[in-house]
Amino acid sequence: MKNIILITILSIYTFVNSTAQTGKVFDNLTMKSTILKSERKFAVYLPPDYETSQRNYPVLYLLHGMGDDQTGWVQFGEVLSIVDNEIKKGTATPMIIIMPDANTNKIGYFNTIESDWNYENFFFEELMPYVEKTYRIKSEKRFRAIAGLSMGGGGSFMYAMHHPELFSSACPLSAYIGPLSVEDFKIQLQRMNSKITDETKIQSYFENHNAISLIEKTDVAKLKSVRWFIDCGDDDFLYEGNSLVHIAMRKKEIPHEYRVRNGGHSWTYWRESLPEVLKFVSDAFHQY
């Protein structure tokens, strides 16, 4: 009888201990946006000790690509198991991960050139203040990072370049760096049936949404204040743009990690990238 009781107690202890080491993901949360005049969805990953501690945590904003939504990194990126595993191994520090939805109504992370869908304004003026007030997040540059894939990689580039004072690290993966030329951007506008024809406005918008242009025009000291991790597969159709960003950063002597691995534009590639991203941003959170 004593043995049965002992085994039962050990089983309960093992179960409680194992579940205590698991983070939680909520992937259908909403907040009201005045700027976008709609309810906006987002997902959040909370680290294993979130409910049992009183501490505040660093935050990683993790952006999805075109065709996905706030559940992309949860469903296809396996964020829960990967982050839990890296925290358990000690290669990543416990952190909160925010995954917003940029796939409703108009698609993308930026303000449109027509100014009729100002998603970037929403991100910085509404989403970030909301989540950093709702969750126990350390709201300082040194404890805030951004990463994303494809379209979200473009968001990672542009957000960190537009606001280098807000992010300690930026990790664009297989990133869309923006149209490579003004002519390419004009073709995009035609495909979207845009009525914008003002050449000055088109040029200005292009320069503010092209990573290479931003490297040229932004104070280098500000860009150097961000730790950069750029990763793109050698078979990726966005490889050219990422290579050009790498070269532009080298010319400006902006420190950055540039990774080219075997692979294409796929979740297989990005799932392998995520542990490296977590380690990279954790180095800054830990004061490497």
Secondary structure, DSSP 8 states (H G I E B T S, - for coil): -HHHHHHHHHHHHHHHHHHHT--EEEEEEEEEETTTTEEEEEEEEE-TTTTT----B-EEEEE--TT--TTHHHHTS-HHHHHHHHHHHTSS---EEEEE---SSS-SSSB-TTSS-BHHHHIIIIIHHHHHHHTTB--SGGGEEEEEETHHHHHHHHHHHH-TTT-SEEEEES-----SSHHHHHHHHHHTT-----HHHHHHHHHHT-HHHHHHHS-HHHHHTSEEEEE--TT-TTHHHHHHHHHHHHHTT--EEEE--S--SSHHHHHHHHHHHHHHHHHHHTT-
